[in-house]
Amino acid sequence: MGAKRKLLKGYRGGLLGSPLKWLIANIVAWTIGVLWVLPFIGIFMTSIRPFSEVVSGWWSVSPFTPTLKNYVDALFNPMFSLLRGFMNSFIIAVPSTIIPVMLAALAAYAFARFSFPIKNYLFVTMLFLMAAPQQMTIIPIFFMLNNMRLLNTYLGLILIHSSWGIPWITFFLRNYFSMLPKELEEIARVDGATNRQIFFKIVLPISLPGIISASVLQFAWVWNDFFFALMLIFDPNKMVITQMLPRLKGQYQIDWGLLSSGSVLAMIVPLIVYIIFNKYYMGGFRGWAMKK
Amino acid sequence: MIASSLKEKLIFLTPILLITVILYIMIATSIYVSMSDWRSYKISLNFIGLRNYIELFSNPRFYAALRNNIIWIALFMVPTSFLGLVLAYIMVSTGKELIFRTVFLLPTAISMTVAGTLWVWMYASEGAVNTLLKAFNLSFLTKPWISDPSTALYALIFVTIWQYLGFAVIIFEAAIKGIDPSLIEAAQIDGASSLRIFWDIVVPQVRHGFLVAVPLLALSALKIFDIVYVATRGGPGLATDVLGYFMWETAFWSRFMADGAAIATIIFAISLGIVIPYALIALRRWFR
């Protein structure tokens, strides 16, 4: 803490020494900041007003007639009901988060603490898997699920998301576990605890922040995924919300009222998760930058 | 390392072993399919060697897509990491980290499909970008940004910068905070200007941040698909066609499975080219 405060003070003396530099730095950051939230405000303003009011710019506020019509239209759309899409996204994203995080945590602990012959090779092969584009596995996945009668089912998509998540979560949690102090585990072992007991009773509870970070990122990834859903689900009743959104576009003319409320609905869950789990979400990103 | 019985190891490792093997079998299958004559709904796996690749290399669309991917990687990776570093430096220096971090990370939380939709609206003829230009009496600059072939690709690249900037910011913020404060203090005592401190101390000291951000950003740009699908479908013409979209259209629209698998294999080969140097550096650090 002391070092950090010193560091900040050091920067204040450096960058903010001259008021002009301070001003320029602030202008740059605020301009980009405003530009970065503008699309969110724009889509929200469009979604809560009749389209005729926003054609000359959604920031003009006279007249301003708030309405929920666009939301009702999107949620209860006869072809692609976003309410249905919402529920489907949950049905798929929740198990696709819990399953891989649990399995990857086991593997990550083994990588962090056990020694076994092919460990380093296995770890490297996993690392390469993370580089594989989704396109590289989609043809076999498609025909495998087809043979297993799992195409166009929730279970099929959940299985694919889970398998796809395991390598990176293992990698992530392995980094996390190997930074935990070993002393606690060693004391428990002296007291006669088995590895399994140590893992479930000591390691998992103290690494809860890491587990939550991984879960938040995996949940957001699955919720936001488009490619696998597009490939593996065709029934409009089973489609996830990100998949329905582009289909709301309309045949000839884009219905921006519908599309804007649809966008808000499709992003509201990951945004709420982001706001609630802010600390863990950022921790998840930082996890990649850790030195170990 | 901790003593553990074989049974225990198997309990912990079976899932990852299984998944790794399955995913590798799938990758191998794709590579095999790319050398087969499978060009319809019906599975057909007769080996025809590299013929699909040779055909691909004489297809102008392949080069258009590859070119767009390369432009995408360059114009996405460089500004995103540079801007991310500058903003992280400003944030740490001004002490307003929380608010900026929250704002810049906001777009990373949403789906690229939604990001694409948001920006199609921003770029629309009656959208914010054009309306703002008119408001500033710059009507001559207004254009249908994503249906004009000369701007479409850059308009989409900007969306990806918008979406990933927060990621770069947070990586570099962590890296800057890891710098030994005495280095900066020493430079200040020597009378170095803030710009000098930035170039001579901060930039070299955060190379670890670059090591993380650069390959991950490059991979994201290489795998781009969603936004092209949502916003332009590769058009107008081939202006925004990328390998990921080309693969999807070839395999699942035209049902040329073998050709699609060949494109996927090429994407995979390029991503390995990006990841291998990174993996070597990282592994040297871990398994010393």
Boltz contact constraints between the chains, C-beta under 6 A:
constraints:
  - contact:
      token1: [A, 3]
      token2: [B, 181]
      max_distance: 6.0
  - contact:
      token1: [A, 6]
      token2: [B, 181]
      max_distance: 6.0
  - contact:
      token1: [A, 7]
      token2: [B, 181]
      max_distance: 6.0
  - contact:
      token1: [A, 10]
      token2: [B, 181]
      max_distance: 6.0
  - contact:
      token1: [A, 10]
      token2: [B, 184]
      max_distance: 6.0
  - contact:
      token1: [A, 10]
      token2: [B, 185]
      max_distance: 6.0
  - contact:
      token1: [A, 11]
      token2: [B, 93]
      max_distance: 6.0
  - contact:
      token1: [A, 13]
      token2: [B, 188]
      max_distance: 6.0
  - contact:
      token1: [A, 14]
      token2: [B, 188]
      max_distance: 6.0
  - contact:
      token1: [A, 14]
      token2: [B, 194]
      max_distance: 6.0
  - contact:
      token1: [A, 14]
      token2: [B, 197]
      max_distance: 6.0
  - contact:
      token1: [A, 15]
      token2: [B, 93]
      max_distance: 6.0
  - contact:
      token1: [A, 15]
      token2: [B, 194]
      max_distance: 6.0
  - contact:
      token1: [A, 25]
      token2: [B, 90]
      max_distance: 6.0
  - contact:
      token1: [A, 29]
      token2: [B, 90]
      max_distance: 6.0
  - contact:
      token1: [A, 33]
      token2: [B, 103]
      max_distance: 6.0
  - contact:
      token1: [A, 36]
      token2: [B, 103]
      max_distance: 6.0
  - contact:
      token1: [A, 37]
      token2: [B, 103]
      max_distance: 6.0
  - contact:
      token1: [A, 39]
      token2: [B, 118]
      max_distance: 6.0
  - contact:
      token1: [A, 39]
      token2: [B, 122]
      max_distance: 6.0
  - contact:
      token1: [A, 42]
      token2: [B, 128]
      max_distance: 6.0
  - contact:
      token1: [A, 43]
      token2: [B, 118]
      max_distance: 6.0
  - contact:
      token1: [A, 55]
      token2: [B, 126]
      max_distance: 6.0
  - contact:
      token1: [A, 57]
      token2: [B, 131]
      max_distance: 6.0
  - contact:
      token1: [A, 103]
      token2: [B, 15]
      max_distance: 6.0
  - contact:
      token1: [A, 106]
      token2: [B, 12]
      max_distance: 6.0
  - contact:
      token1: [A, 107]
      token2: [B, 13]
      max_distance: 6.0
  - contact:
      token1: [A, 107]
      token2: [B, 16]
      max_distance: 6.0
  - contact:
      token1: [A, 110]
      token2: [B, 12]
      max_distance: 6.0
  - contact:
      token1: [A, 110]
      token2: [B, 13]
      max_distance: 6.0
  - contact:
      token1: [A, 113]
      token2: [B, 2]
      max_distance: 6.0
  - contact:
      token1: [A, 114]
      token2: [B, 4]
      max_distance: 6.0
  - contact:
      token1: [A, 114]
      token2: [B, 9]
      max_distance: 6.0
  - contact:
      token1: [A, 115]
      token2: [B, 1]
      max_distance: 6.0
  - contact:
      token1: [A, 116]
      token2: [B, 9]
      max_distance: 6.0
  - contact:
      token1: [A, 120]
      token2: [B, 287]
      max_distance: 6.0
  - contact:
      token1: [A, 126]
      token2: [B, 20]
      max_distance: 6.0
  - contact:
      token1: [A, 127]
      token2: [B, 279]
      max_distance: 6.0
  - contact:
      token1: [A, 129]
      token2: [B, 23]
      max_distance: 6.0
  - contact:
      token1: [A, 131]
      token2: [B, 271]
      max_distance: 6.0
  - contact:
      token1: [A, 131]
      token2: [B, 272]
      max_distance: 6.0
  - contact:
      token1: [A, 131]
      token2: [B, 275]
      max_distance: 6.0
  - contact:
      token1: [A, 132]
      token2: [B, 268]
      max_distance: 6.0
  - contact:
      token1: [A, 133]
      token2: [B, 223]
      max_distance: 6.0
  - contact:
      token1: [A, 133]
      token2: [B, 267]
      max_distance: 6.0
  - contact:
      token1: [A, 135]
      token2: [B, 247]
      max_distance: 6.0
  - contact:
      token1: [A, 135]
      token2: [B, 264]
      max_distance: 6.0
  - contact:
      token1: [A, 136]
      token2: [B, 27]
      max_distance: 6.0
  - contact:
      token1: [A, 136]
      token2: [B, 30]
      max_distance: 6.0
  - contact:
      token1: [A, 136]
      token2: [B, 264]
      max_distance: 6.0
  - contact:
      token1: [A, 136]
      token2: [B, 268]
      max_distance: 6.0
  - contact:
      token1: [A, 137]
      token2: [B, 26]
      max_distance: 6.0
  - contact:
      token1: [A, 139]
      token2: [B, 30]
      max_distance: 6.0
  - contact:
      token1: [A, 139]
      token2: [B, 33]
      max_distance: 6.0
  - contact:
      token1: [A, 139]
      token2: [B, 257]
      max_distance: 6.0
  - contact:
      token1: [A, 139]
      token2: [B, 261]
      max_distance: 6.0
  - contact:
      token1: [A, 140]
      token2: [B, 26]
      max_distance: 6.0
  - contact:
      token1: [A, 140]
      token2: [B, 29]
      max_distance: 6.0
  - contact:
      token1: [A, 163]
      token2: [B, 19]
      max_distance: 6.0
  - contact:
      token1: [A, 166]
      token2: [B, 19]
      max_distance: 6.0
  - contact:
      token1: [A, 170]
      token2: [B, 16]
      max_distance: 6.0
  - contact:
      token1: [A, 195]
      token2: [B, 4]
      max_distance: 6.0
  - contact:
      token1: [A, 195]
      token2: [B, 8]
      max_distance: 6.0
  - contact:
      token1: [A, 224]
      token2: [B, 111]
      max_distance: 6.0
  - contact:
      token1: [A, 226]
      token2: [B, 113]
      max_distance: 6.0
  - contact:
      token1: [A, 226]
      token2: [B, 226]
      max_distance: 6.0
  - contact:
      token1: [A, 227]
      token2: [B, 225]
      max_distance: 6.0
  - contact:
      token1: [A, 242]
      token2: [B, 111]
      max_distance: 6.0
  - contact:
      token1: [A, 242]
      token2: [B, 113]
      max_distance: 6.0
  - contact:
      token1: [A, 245]
      token2: [B, 113]
      max_distance: 6.0
  - contact:
      token1: [A, 246]
      token2: [B, 230]
      max_distance: 6.0
  - contact:
      token1: [A, 263]
      token2: [B, 114]
      max_distance: 6.0
  - contact:
      token1: [A, 263]
      token2: [B, 117]
      max_distance: 6.0
  - contact:
      token1: [A, 263]
      token2: [B, 118]
      max_distance: 6.0
  - contact:
      token1: [A, 266]
      token2: [B, 114]
      max_distance: 6.0
  - contact:
      token1: [A, 267]
      token2: [B, 110]
      max_distance: 6.0
  - contact:
      token1: [A, 267]
      token2: [B, 114]
      max_distance: 6.0
  - contact:
      token1: [A, 270]
      token2: [B, 109]
      max_distance: 6.0
  - contact:
      token1: [A, 270]
      token2: [B, 110]
      max_distance: 6.0
  - contact:
      token1: [A, 271]
      token2: [B, 109]
      max_distance: 6.0
  - contact:
      token1: [A, 274]
      token2: [B, 109]
      max_distance: 6.0
  - contact:
      token1: [A, 282]
      token2: [B, 170]
      max_distance: 6.0
  - contact:
      token1: [A, 285]
      token2: [B, 170]
      max_distance: 6.0
  - contact:
      token1: [A, 286]
      token2: [B, 174]
      max_distance: 6.0
  - contact:
      token1: [A, 288]
      token2: [B, 212]
      max_distance: 6.0
  - contact:
      token1: [A, 289]
      token2: [B, 171]
      max_distance: 6.0
  - contact:
      token1: [A, 289]
      token2: [B, 174]
      max_distance: 6.0
  - contact:
      token1: [A, 289]
      token2: [B, 212]
      max_distance: 6.0
